[in-house]
C-alpha cells in the first residue's frame, strides 16, 4: 500500500519506491530507501511530514504515493 494511506503516528517499513529514476534517486538522498523505517508525523495541506533516520522531512502527497510500505 502507498505511504499516503498510513496514519499520523504510524511507523512502517518501506518495501519499494516506484517512479522515474530521478525521483527514486532524490528520495534515496533524503534517506528514503527500501527497508528503512518511516513514521508519518503529520499531514498538512497536501504534504506529509515524515520522520526518517531521526530527521524530519516534508514531501508532497504525490511523491508519497510512490513509496510503498
PyMOL Python script that loads the backbone (N, CA, C, O; Angstrom):
from pymol import cmd

cmd.read_pdbstr("""\
ATOM      1  N   UNK A   1       0.841  -1.175   0.000  1.00  0.00           N
ATOM      2  CA  UNK A   1       0.000   0.000   0.000  1.00  0.00           C
ATOM      3  C   UNK A   1       0.892   1.248   0.000  1.00  0.00           C
ATOM      4  O   UNK A   1       2.012   1.202   0.508  1.00  0.00           O
ATOM      5  N   UNK A   2       0.407   2.358  -0.564  1.00  0.00           N
ATOM      6  CA  UNK A   2       1.229   3.578  -0.604  1.00  0.00           C
ATOM      7  C   UNK A   2       1.323   4.257   0.766  1.00  0.00           C
ATOM      8  O   UNK A   2       0.440   4.100   1.610  1.00  0.00           O
ATOM      9  N   UNK A   3       2.373   4.989   0.967  1.00  0.00           N
ATOM     10  CA  UNK A   3       2.606   5.695   2.229  1.00  0.00           C
ATOM     11  C   UNK A   3       1.479   6.667   2.541  1.00  0.00           C
ATOM     12  O   UNK A   3       1.232   6.958   3.712  1.00  0.00           O
ATOM     13  N   UNK A   4       0.795   7.173   1.537  1.00  0.00           N
ATOM     14  CA  UNK A   4      -0.296   8.124   1.757  1.00  0.00           C
ATOM     15  C   UNK A   4      -1.437   7.524   2.573  1.00  0.00           C
ATOM     16  O   UNK A   4      -2.253   8.265   3.122  1.00  0.00           O
ATOM     17  N   UNK A   5      -1.508   6.210   2.661  1.00  0.00           N
ATOM     18  CA  UNK A   5      -2.569   5.560   3.423  1.00  0.00           C
ATOM     19  C   UNK A   5      -2.204   5.351   4.890  1.00  0.00           C
ATOM     20  O   UNK A   5      -3.048   4.929   5.680  1.00  0.00           O
ATOM     21  N   UNK A   6      -0.972   5.639   5.257  1.00  0.00           N
ATOM     22  CA  UNK A   6      -0.543   5.495   6.657  1.00  0.00           C
ATOM     23  C   UNK A   6      -1.115   6.633   7.494  1.00  0.00           C
ATOM     24  O   UNK A   6      -1.249   7.759   7.014  1.00  0.00           O
ATOM     25  N   UNK A   7      -1.442   6.344   8.712  1.00  0.00           N
ATOM     26  CA  UNK A   7      -1.999   7.332   9.642  1.00  0.00           C
ATOM     27  C   UNK A   7      -0.871   8.045  10.389  1.00  0.00           C
ATOM     28  O   UNK A   7       0.192   7.463  10.603  1.00  0.00           O
ATOM     29  N   UNK A   8      -1.095   9.301  10.788  1.00  0.00           N
ATOM     30  CA  UNK A   8      -0.091  10.011  11.595  1.00  0.00           C
ATOM     31  C   UNK A   8       0.239   9.225  12.869  1.00  0.00           C
ATOM     32  O   UNK A   8      -0.656   8.712  13.543  1.00  0.00           O
ATOM     33  N   UNK A   9       1.525   9.138  13.186  1.00  0.00           N
ATOM     34  CA  UNK A   9       1.987   8.399  14.346  1.00  0.00           C
ATOM     35  C   UNK A   9       2.344   6.958  14.039  1.00  0.00           C
ATOM     36  O   UNK A   9       2.949   6.278  14.868  1.00  0.00           O
ATOM     37  N   UNK A  10       1.980   6.489  12.869  1.00  0.00           N
ATOM     38  CA  UNK A  10       2.222   5.110  12.469  1.00  0.00           C
ATOM     39  C   UNK A  10       3.634   4.955  11.896  1.00  0.00           C
ATOM     40  O   UNK A  10       4.079   5.778  11.096  1.00  0.00           O
ATOM     41  N   UNK A  11       4.329   3.901  12.308  1.00  0.00           N
ATOM     42  CA  UNK A  11       5.662   3.602  11.783  1.00  0.00           C
ATOM     43  C   UNK A  11       5.567   2.380  10.883  1.00  0.00           C
ATOM     44  O   UNK A  11       4.980   1.363  11.253  1.00  0.00           O
ATOM     45  N   UNK A  12       6.154   2.496   9.692  1.00  0.00           N
ATOM     46  CA  UNK A  12       6.128   1.417   8.706  1.00  0.00           C
ATOM     47  C   UNK A  12       7.507   1.239   8.102  1.00  0.00           C
ATOM     48  O   UNK A  12       8.391   2.079   8.266  1.00  0.00           O
ATOM     49  N   UNK A  13       7.673   0.129   7.402  1.00  0.00           N
ATOM     50  CA  UNK A  13       8.918  -0.149   6.685  1.00  0.00           C
ATOM     51  C   UNK A  13       8.661   0.048   5.196  1.00  0.00           C
ATOM     52  O   UNK A  13       7.660  -0.425   4.659  1.00  0.00           O
ATOM     53  N   UNK A  14       9.573   0.748   4.541  1.00  0.00           N
ATOM     54  CA  UNK A  14       9.452   0.970   3.102  1.00  0.00           C
ATOM     55  C   UNK A  14       9.767  -0.343   2.383  1.00  0.00           C
ATOM     56  O   UNK A  14      10.820  -0.939   2.609  1.00  0.00           O
ATOM     57  N   UNK A  15       8.868  -0.787   1.529  1.00  0.00           N
ATOM     58  CA  UNK A  15       9.050  -2.017   0.756  1.00  0.00           C
ATOM     59  C   UNK A  15       9.728  -1.726  -0.580  1.00  0.00           C
ATOM     60  O   UNK A  15      10.664  -2.421  -0.974  1.00  0.00           O
ATOM     61  N   UNK A  16       9.242  -0.682  -1.279  1.00  0.00           N
ATOM     62  CA  UNK A  16       9.857  -0.290  -2.544  1.00  0.00           C
ATOM     63  C   UNK A  16       9.403   1.110  -2.914  1.00  0.00           C
ATOM     64  O   UNK A  16       8.427   1.628  -2.371  1.00  0.00           O
ATOM     65  N   UNK A  17      10.126   1.710  -3.844  1.00  0.00           N
ATOM     66  CA  UNK A  17       9.786   3.034  -4.334  1.00  0.00           C
ATOM     67  C   UNK A  17       9.628   2.933  -5.842  1.00  0.00           C
ATOM     68  O   UNK A  17      10.525   2.460  -6.539  1.00  0.00           O
ATOM     69  N   UNK A  18       8.478   3.381  -6.341  1.00  0.00           N
ATOM     70  CA  UNK A  18       8.202   3.332  -7.769  1.00  0.00           C
ATOM     71  C   UNK A  18       8.415   4.722  -8.366  1.00  0.00           C
ATOM     72  O   UNK A  18       8.561   5.704  -7.637  1.00  0.00           O
ATOM     73  N   UNK A  19       8.431   4.795  -9.661  1.00  0.00           N
ATOM     74  CA  UNK A  19       8.584   6.081 -10.334  1.00  0.00           C
ATOM     75  C   UNK A  19       9.859   6.151 -11.139  1.00  0.00           C
ATOM     76  O   UNK A  19      10.594   5.172 -11.267  1.00  0.00           O
ATOM     77  N   UNK A  20      10.108   7.334 -11.680  1.00  0.00           N
ATOM     78  CA  UNK A  20      11.286   7.545 -12.518  1.00  0.00           C
ATOM     79  C   UNK A  20      12.567   7.476 -11.691  1.00  0.00           C
ATOM     80  O   UNK A  20      12.555   7.692 -10.479  1.00  0.00           O
ATOM     81  N   UNK A  21      13.666   7.171 -12.367  1.00  0.00           N
ATOM     82  CA  UNK A  21      14.967   7.066 -11.704  1.00  0.00           C
ATOM     83  C   UNK A  21      15.316   8.344 -10.951  1.00  0.00           C
ATOM     84  O   UNK A  21      15.849   8.289  -9.843  1.00  0.00           O
ATOM     85  N   UNK A  22      15.021   9.483 -11.544  1.00  0.00           N
ATOM     86  CA  UNK A  22      15.340  10.773 -10.925  1.00  0.00           C
ATOM     87  C   UNK A  22      14.630  10.927  -9.581  1.00  0.00           C
ATOM     88  O   UNK A  22      15.238  11.381  -8.612  1.00  0.00           O
ATOM     89  N   UNK A  23      13.359  10.558  -9.512  1.00  0.00           N
ATOM     90  CA  UNK A  23      12.600  10.642  -8.269  1.00  0.00           C
ATOM     91  C   UNK A  23      13.147   9.662  -7.241  1.00  0.00           C
ATOM     92  O   UNK A  23      13.318  10.021  -6.076  1.00  0.00           O
ATOM     93  N   UNK A  24      13.422   8.440  -7.654  1.00  0.00           N
ATOM     94  CA  UNK A  24      13.949   7.435  -6.725  1.00  0.00           C
ATOM     95  C   UNK A  24      15.297   7.860  -6.169  1.00  0.00           C
ATOM     96  O   UNK A  24      15.576   7.653  -4.988  1.00  0.00           O
ATOM     97  N   UNK A  25      16.129   8.447  -7.006  1.00  0.00           N
ATOM     98  CA  UNK A  25      17.444   8.928  -6.560  1.00  0.00           C
ATOM     99  C   UNK A  25      17.295  10.064  -5.547  1.00  0.00           C
ATOM    100  O   UNK A  25      18.017  10.119  -4.551  1.00  0.00           O
ATOM    101  N   UNK A  26      16.346  10.972  -5.812  1.00  0.00           N
ATOM    102  CA  UNK A  26      16.110  12.095  -4.898  1.00  0.00           C
ATOM    103  C   UNK A  26      15.642  11.589  -3.528  1.00  0.00           C
ATOM    104  O   UNK A  26      16.120  12.052  -2.493  1.00  0.00           O
ATOM    105  N   UNK A  27      14.714  10.646  -3.532  1.00  0.00           N
ATOM    106  CA  UNK A  27      14.226  10.093  -2.263  1.00  0.00           C
ATOM    107  C   UNK A  27      15.320   9.342  -1.525  1.00  0.00           C
ATOM    108  O   UNK A  27      15.384   9.377  -0.297  1.00  0.00           O
ATOM    109  N   UNK A  28      16.176   8.665  -2.271  1.00  0.00           N
ATOM    110  CA  UNK A  28      17.304   7.963  -1.659  1.00  0.00           C
ATOM    111  C   UNK A  28      18.235   8.955  -0.962  1.00  0.00           C
ATOM    112  O   UNK A  28      18.740   8.674   0.125  1.00  0.00           O
ATOM    113  N   UNK A  29      18.461  10.107  -1.580  1.00  0.00           N
ATOM    114  CA  UNK A  29      19.310  11.141  -0.969  1.00  0.00           C
ATOM    115  C   UNK A  29      18.696  11.683   0.311  1.00  0.00           C
ATOM    116  O   UNK A  29      19.413  12.139   1.202  1.00  0.00           O
ATOM    117  N   UNK A  30      17.361  11.636   0.408  1.00  0.00           N
ATOM    118  CA  UNK A  30      16.672  12.078   1.622  1.00  0.00           C
ATOM    119  C   UNK A  30      16.655  10.999   2.706  1.00  0.00           C
ATOM    120  O   UNK A  30      16.240  11.257   3.836  1.00  0.00           O
ATOM    121  N   UNK A  31      17.106   9.792   2.361  1.00  0.00           N
ATOM    122  CA  UNK A  31      17.145   8.697   3.331  1.00  0.00           C
ATOM    123  C   UNK A  31      16.001   7.726   3.193  1.00  0.00           C
ATOM    124  O   UNK A  31      15.875   6.802   3.996  1.00  0.00           O
ATOM    125  N   UNK A  32      15.155   7.916   2.184  1.00  0.00           N
ATOM    126  CA  UNK A  32      14.018   7.032   1.961  1.00  0.00           C
ATOM    127  C   UNK A  32      14.435   5.911   1.017  1.00  0.00           C
ATOM    128  O   UNK A  32      14.422   6.072  -0.203  1.00  0.00           O
ATOM    129  N   UNK A  33      14.803   4.777   1.599  1.00  0.00           N
ATOM    130  CA  UNK A  33      15.242   3.624   0.828  1.00  0.00           C
ATOM    131  C   UNK A  33      14.485   2.379   1.292  1.00  0.00           C
ATOM    132  O   UNK A  33      13.937   2.357   2.394  1.00  0.00           O
ATOM    133  N   UNK A  34      14.457   1.358   0.460  1.00  0.00           N
ATOM    134  CA  UNK A  34      13.786   0.111   0.813  1.00  0.00           C
ATOM    135  C   UNK A  34      14.402  -0.455   2.091  1.00  0.00           C
ATOM    136  O   UNK A  34      15.623  -0.489   2.239  1.00  0.00           O
ATOM    137  N   UNK A  35      13.549  -0.897   3.008  1.00  0.00           N
ATOM    138  CA  UNK A  35      13.999  -1.454   4.276  1.00  0.00           C
ATOM    139  C   UNK A  35      14.086  -0.428   5.392  1.00  0.00           C
ATOM    140  O   UNK A  35      14.231  -0.798   6.557  1.00  0.00           O
ATOM    141  N   UNK A  36      14.000   0.840   5.065  1.00  0.00           N
ATOM    142  CA  UNK A  36      14.110   1.914   6.075  1.00  0.00           C
ATOM    143  C   UNK A  36      12.765   2.100   6.779  1.00  0.00           C
ATOM    144  O   UNK A  36      11.707   1.988   6.161  1.00  0.00           O
ATOM    145  N   UNK A  37      12.825   2.384   8.077  1.00  0.00           N
ATOM    146  CA  UNK A  37      11.622   2.654   8.868  1.00  0.00           C
ATOM    147  C   UNK A  37      11.246   4.122   8.692  1.00  0.00           C
ATOM    148  O   UNK A  37      12.108   4.999   8.736  1.00  0.00           O
ATOM    149  N   UNK A  38       9.955   4.384   8.491  1.00  0.00           N
ATOM    150  CA  UNK A  38       9.466   5.743   8.300  1.00  0.00           C
ATOM    151  C   UNK A  38       8.207   5.939   9.147  1.00  0.00           C
ATOM    152  O   UNK A  38       7.325   5.081   9.186  1.00  0.00           O
ATOM    153  N   UNK A  39       8.147   7.089   9.823  1.00  0.00           N
ATOM    154  CA  UNK A  39       6.995   7.424  10.652  1.00  0.00           C
ATOM    155  C   UNK A  39       6.320   8.661  10.081  1.00  0.00           C
ATOM    156  O   UNK A  39       6.979   9.661   9.796  1.00  0.00           O
ATOM    157  N   UNK A  40       5.004   8.591   9.915  1.00  0.00           N
ATOM    158  CA  UNK A  40       4.242   9.751   9.466  1.00  0.00           C
ATOM    159  C   UNK A  40       4.008  10.633  10.693  1.00  0.00           C
ATOM    160  O   UNK A  40       3.345  10.220  11.645  1.00  0.00           O
ATOM    161  N   UNK A  41       4.554  11.843  10.665  1.00  0.00           N
ATOM    162  CA  UNK A  41       4.384  12.769  11.785  1.00  0.00           C
ATOM    163  C   UNK A  41       3.056  13.499  11.644  1.00  0.00           C
ATOM    164  O   UNK A  41       2.276  13.566  12.593  1.00  0.00           O
ATOM    165  N   UNK A  42       2.798  14.053  10.441  1.00  0.00           N
ATOM    166  CA  UNK A  42       1.536  14.743  10.194  1.00  0.00           C
ATOM    167  C   UNK A  42       1.295  14.927   8.709  1.00  0.00           C
ATOM    168  O   UNK A  42       2.180  14.725   7.878  1.00  0.00           O
ATOM    169  N   UNK A  43       0.066  15.317   8.404  1.00  0.00           N
ATOM    170  CA  UNK A  43      -0.325  15.641   7.033  1.00  0.00           C
ATOM    171  C   UNK A  43      -0.895  17.050   7.051  1.00  0.00           C
ATOM    172  O   UNK A  43      -1.833  17.338   7.794  1.00  0.00           O
ATOM    173  N   UNK A  44      -0.328  17.924   6.234  1.00  0.00           N
ATOM    174  CA  UNK A  44      -0.763  19.315   6.218  1.00  0.00           C
ATOM    175  C   UNK A  44      -0.873  19.785   4.773  1.00  0.00           C
ATOM    176  O   UNK A  44       0.105  19.736   4.026  1.00  0.00           O
ATOM    177  N   UNK A  45      -2.051  20.238   4.380  1.00  0.00           N
ATOM    178  CA  UNK A  45      -2.289  20.870   3.073  1.00  0.00           C
ATOM    179  C   UNK A  45      -1.695  20.087   1.900  1.00  0.00           C
ATOM    180  O   UNK A  45      -1.036  20.674   1.042  1.00  0.00           O
ATOM    181  N   UNK A  46      -1.915  18.794   1.853  1.00  0.00           N
ATOM    182  CA  UNK A  46      -1.436  18.005   0.734  1.00  0.00           C
ATOM    183  C   UNK A  46       0.013  17.586   0.833  1.00  0.00           C
ATOM    184  O   UNK A  46       0.561  17.025  -0.116  1.00  0.00           O
ATOM    185  N   UNK A  47       0.642  17.848   1.961  1.00  0.00           N
ATOM    186  CA  UNK A  47       2.030  17.439   2.188  1.00  0.00           C
ATOM    187  C   UNK A  47       2.089  16.501   3.381  1.00  0.00           C
ATOM    188  O   UNK A  47       1.191  16.483   4.222  1.00  0.00           O
ATOM    189  N   UNK A  48       3.161  15.723   3.439  1.00  0.00           N
ATOM    190  CA  UNK A  48       3.355  14.821   4.567  1.00  0.00           C
ATOM    191  C   UNK A  48       4.685  15.128   5.237  1.00  0.00           C
ATOM    192  O   UNK A  48       5.702  15.315   4.570  1.00  0.00           O
ATOM    193  N   UNK A  49       4.665  15.178   6.560  1.00  0.00           N
ATOM    194  CA  UNK A  49       5.879  15.332   7.350  1.00  0.00           C
ATOM    195  C   UNK A  49       6.247  13.939   7.836  1.00  0.00           C
ATOM    196  O   UNK A  49       5.444  13.261   8.476  1.00  0.00           O
ATOM    197  N   UNK A  50       7.480  13.514   7.523  1.00  0.00           N
ATOM    198  CA  UNK A  50       7.933  12.167   7.862  1.00  0.00           C
ATOM    199  C   UNK A  50       9.145  12.222   8.771  1.00  0.00           C
ATOM    200  O   UNK A  50       9.935  13.165   8.715  1.00  0.00           O
ATOM    201  N   UNK A  51       9.287  11.208   9.606  1.00  0.00           N
ATOM    202  CA  UNK A  51      10.471  11.038  10.442  1.00  0.00           C
ATOM    203  C   UNK A  51      11.229   9.845   9.881  1.00  0.00           C
ATOM    204  O   UNK A  51      10.749   8.712   9.907  1.00  0.00           O
ATOM    205  N   UNK A  52      12.442  10.129   9.366  1.00  0.00           N
ATOM    206  CA  UNK A  52      13.283   9.101   8.767  1.00  0.00           C
ATOM    207  C   UNK A  52      14.688   9.280   9.311  1.00  0.00           C
ATOM    208  O   UNK A  52      15.258  10.367   9.217  1.00  0.00           O
ATOM    209  N   UNK A  53      15.252   8.224   9.877  1.00  0.00           N
ATOM    210  CA  UNK A  53      16.613   8.278  10.426  1.00  0.00           C
ATOM    211  C   UNK A  53      16.810   9.481  11.344  1.00  0.00           C
ATOM    212  O   UNK A  53      17.807  10.197  11.239  1.00  0.00           O
ATOM    213  N   UNK A  54      15.855   9.697  12.240  1.00  0.00           N
ATOM    214  CA  UNK A  54      15.900  10.774  13.232  1.00  0.00           C
ATOM    215  C   UNK A  54      15.896  12.168  12.616  1.00  0.00           C
ATOM    216  O   UNK A  54      16.304  13.128  13.270  1.00  0.00           O
ATOM    217  N   UNK A  55      15.441  12.296  11.364  1.00  0.00           N
ATOM    218  CA  UNK A  55      15.309  13.594  10.704  1.00  0.00           C
ATOM    219  C   UNK A  55      13.887  13.732  10.188  1.00  0.00           C
ATOM    220  O   UNK A  55      13.279  12.762   9.738  1.00  0.00           O
ATOM    221  N   UNK A  56      13.364  14.952  10.260  1.00  0.00           N
ATOM    222  CA  UNK A  56      12.039  15.213   9.716  1.00  0.00           C
ATOM    223  C   UNK A  56      12.180  15.773   8.309  1.00  0.00           C
ATOM    224  O   UNK A  56      12.987  16.667   8.056  1.00  0.00           O
ATOM    225  N   UNK A  57      11.380  15.231   7.404  1.00  0.00           N
ATOM    226  CA  UNK A  57      11.374  15.743   6.043  1.00  0.00           C
ATOM    227  C   UNK A  57       9.925  15.933   5.599  1.00  0.00           C
ATOM    228  O   UNK A  57       9.024  15.256   6.095  1.00  0.00           O
ATOM    229  N   UNK A  58       9.710  16.848   4.673  1.00  0.00           N
ATOM    230  CA  UNK A  58       8.380  17.096   4.124  1.00  0.00           C
ATOM    231  C   UNK A  58       8.388  16.721   2.651  1.00  0.00           C
ATOM    232  O   UNK A  58       9.291  17.107   1.908  1.00  0.00           O
ATOM    233  N   UNK A  59       7.376  15.966   2.232  1.00  0.00           N
ATOM    234  CA  UNK A  59       7.232  15.614   0.825  1.00  0.00           C
ATOM    235  C   UNK A  59       5.773  15.787   0.423  1.00  0.00           C
ATOM    236  O   UNK A  59       4.877  15.718   1.264  1.00  0.00           O
ATOM    237  N   UNK A  60       5.543  16.010  -0.850  1.00  0.00           N
ATOM    238  CA  UNK A  60       4.186  16.131  -1.383  1.00  0.00           C
ATOM    239  C   UNK A  60       3.507  14.760  -1.366  1.00  0.00           C
ATOM    240  O   UNK A  60       4.163  13.723  -1.455  1.00  0.00           O
ATOM    241  N   UNK A  61       2.187  14.783  -1.250  1.00  0.00           N
ATOM    242  CA  UNK A  61       1.452  13.515  -1.254  1.00  0.00           C
ATOM    243  C   UNK A  61       1.618  12.771  -2.570  1.00  0.00           C
ATOM    244  O   UNK A  61       1.572  11.541  -2.589  1.00  0.00           O
ATOM    245  N   UNK A  62       1.809  13.489  -3.667  1.00  0.00           N
ATOM    246  CA  UNK A  62       2.012  12.824  -4.956  1.00  0.00           C
ATOM    247  C   UNK A  62       3.295  12.012  -4.934  1.00  0.00           C
ATOM    248  O   UNK A  62       3.358  10.931  -5.520  1.00  0.00           O
ATOM    249  N   UNK A  63       4.317  12.525  -4.263  1.00  0.00           N
ATOM    250  CA  UNK A  63       5.587  11.806  -4.132  1.00  0.00           C
ATOM    251  C   UNK A  63       5.408  10.654  -3.147  1.00  0.00           C
ATOM    252  O   UNK A  63       5.905   9.553  -3.383  1.00  0.00           O
ATOM    253  N   UNK A  64       4.701  10.902  -2.046  1.00  0.00           N
ATOM    254  CA  UNK A  64       4.477   9.859  -1.036  1.00  0.00           C
ATOM    255  C   UNK A  64       3.705   8.685  -1.628  1.00  0.00           C
ATOM    256  O   UNK A  64       3.858   7.552  -1.171  1.00  0.00           O
ATOM    257  N   UNK A  65       2.882   8.940  -2.633  1.00  0.00           N
ATOM    258  CA  UNK A  65       2.118   7.844  -3.245  1.00  0.00           C
ATOM    259  C   UNK A  65       3.016   6.875  -4.010  1.00  0.00           C
ATOM    260  O   UNK A  65       2.586   5.771  -4.345  1.00  0.00           O
ATOM    261  N   UNK A  66       4.248   7.271  -4.287  1.00  0.00           N
ATOM    262  CA  UNK A  66       5.225   6.403  -4.973  1.00  0.00           C
ATOM    263  C   UNK A  66       5.998   5.511  -4.000  1.00  0.00           C
ATOM    264  O   UNK A  66       6.727   4.613  -4.423  1.00  0.00           O
ATOM    265  N   UNK A  67       5.839   5.759  -2.701  1.00  0.00           N
ATOM    266  CA  UNK A  67       6.550   4.989  -1.673  1.00  0.00           C
ATOM    267  C   UNK A  67       5.611   3.897  -1.161  1.00  0.00           C
ATOM    268  O   UNK A  67       4.570   4.192  -0.575  1.00  0.00           O
ATOM    269  N   UNK A  68       5.978   2.654  -1.383  1.00  0.00           N
ATOM    270  CA  UNK A  68       5.145   1.525  -0.957  1.00  0.00           C
ATOM    271  C   UNK A  68       5.640   0.983   0.380  1.00  0.00           C
ATOM    272  O   UNK A  68       6.835   0.770   0.588  1.00  0.00           O
ATOM    273  N   UNK A  69       4.674   0.765   1.282  1.00  0.00           N
ATOM    274  CA  UNK A  69       5.013   0.257   2.622  1.00  0.00           C
ATOM    275  C   UNK A  69       4.398  -1.118   2.816  1.00  0.00           C
ATOM    276  O   UNK A  69       4.562  -1.723   3.875  1.00  0.00           O
TER     277      UNK A  69
END
""", "prot")
cmd.dss("prot")
cmd.show_as("cartoon", "prot")
cmd.util.cbc("prot")
cmd.orient("prot")
